[in-house]
Amino acid sequence: MVRIFDLRMSHSIPERDWKVFRELRQIALERLCDKILAEAKGEIERTDRSSHEKYLSLYKLIEKRDDDVARGFNDFRRSTALMQIGIIHSMELFTGEELRRFSPETLRVIELYGPTPDA
């Protein structure tokens, strides 16, 4: 864990990767929202629960998933970009092709959050 902290604090994201991230961040946010909405739809369409049970389940789902949105997408700054890229990657919201758009330096940091496809 110390290693991740050191990397976040001592390395800034290269300009090229910052531009890539600004673009891919929006795509990843849409993917996460699509996943959340699909989960919500699944909860709503359950026939084995009462309306109140569905409501409570939906409320808990949105509350939990809102934490995911905040963790990966709030506090959008260049100084937090490497950490956010790693978190978004750990949520599996980037494709292999999208990840390969980042520089080898940034990919090394991303790999601390989870394996990346071979470039």
C-alpha positions in Angstrom: 0.0 0.0 0.0 2.9 2.4 0.7 4.1 1.9 -2.8 0.8 3.1 -4.3 0.8 6.1 -2.0 4.4 6.9 -3.1 3.5 6.6 -6.8 0.4 8.8 -6.4 2.3 11.5 -4.6 5.6 11.5 -6.5 4.6 11.0 -10.1 2.4 13.3 -12.1 0.6 12.0 -15.2 2.2 12.7 -18.5 0.4 15.3 -20.6 -0.4 12.8 -23.4 -2.0 10.4 -20.8 -3.9 13.3 -19.2 -5.5 14.0 -22.5 -6.4 10.4 -23.0 -7.8 10.1 -19.5 -10.0 13.2 -20.0 -11.6 11.5 -23.0 -11.8 7.9 -21.5 -13.1 9.1 -18.2 -16.4 10.1 -19.7 -16.7 6.8 -21.6 -16.0 4.9 -18.4 -18.5 6.9 -16.4 -21.2 6.1 -19.0 -20.4 2.4 -18.8 -20.6 2.5 -15.0 -24.0 4.3 -15.1 -25.2 1.8 -17.7 -24.2 -1.1 -15.4 -26.0 0.6 -12.4 -29.1 1.2 -14.4 -29.2 -2.4 -15.6 -28.8 -3.6 -12.0 -31.6 -1.2 -11.0 -33.9 -2.5 -13.8 -33.2 -6.1 -12.6 -34.2 -5.2 -9.1 -37.4 -3.4 -10.3 -38.4 -6.3 -12.5 -38.1 -9.0 -9.8 -41.4 -10.7 -9.4 -40.6 -12.5 -6.1 -40.6 -9.2 -4.1 -43.2 -6.7 -3.0 -43.0 -3.1 -4.2 -41.6 -2.0 -0.9 -38.9 -4.7 -0.9 -37.9 -3.6 -4.4 -37.8 0.0 -3.3 -35.6 -0.9 -0.3 -33.3 -3.0 -2.5 -33.1 -0.3 -5.1 -32.3 2.3 -2.5 -29.5 0.2 -1.1 -28.1 -0.5 -4.6 -28.0 3.2 -5.5 -26.4 4.1 -2.2 -23.7 1.5 -2.7 -23.1 2.3 -6.3 -23.0 6.0 -5.6 -19.9 5.3 -3.5 -18.4 3.6 -6.6 -19.1 6.6 -8.7 -17.6 9.0 -6.1 -14.5 6.8 -5.6 -13.7 6.6 -9.3 -15.0 9.9 -10.7 -15.2 12.7 -8.1 -12.3 15.0 -7.4 -11.2 15.1 -11.0 -7.8 16.7 -11.0 -4.5 16.1 -12.7 -3.0 15.3 -9.3 -5.4 12.5 -8.7 -5.5 11.2 -12.2 -3.2 8.2 -11.8 -5.2 7.0 -8.8 -8.5 7.5 -10.5 -7.3 5.6 -13.6 -6.3 2.7 -11.4 -9.6 2.7 -9.6 -11.6 2.9 -12.8 -9.4 0.1 -14.2 -10.1 -2.0 -11.1 -13.8 -1.6 -11.8 -13.2 -3.0 -15.3 -14.5 0.0 -17.1 -11.7 0.3 -19.6 -11.3 -2.0 -22.6 -7.9 -3.5 -23.4 -7.7 -1.2 -26.4 -8.4 1.9 -24.3 -5.8 0.9 -21.7 -3.2 0.5 -24.5 -3.6 4.2 -25.3 -1.7 5.0 -22.1 2.0 5.2 -21.9 4.1 2.4 -20.5 4.9 4.5 -17.5 1.2 5.1 -16.7 0.4 1.4 -17.4 2.9 0.4 -14.7 1.0 2.4 -12.2 -2.4 1.1 -13.4 -1.1 -2.5 -13.0 -0.9 -1.9 -9.2 -4.7 -1.8 -9.3 -5.1 -4.9 -11.4 -3.6 -6.8 -14.4 -3.7 -5.1 -17.7 -3.8 -6.8 -21.1 -0.5 -7.2 -22.9 0.2 -4.1 -25.1 
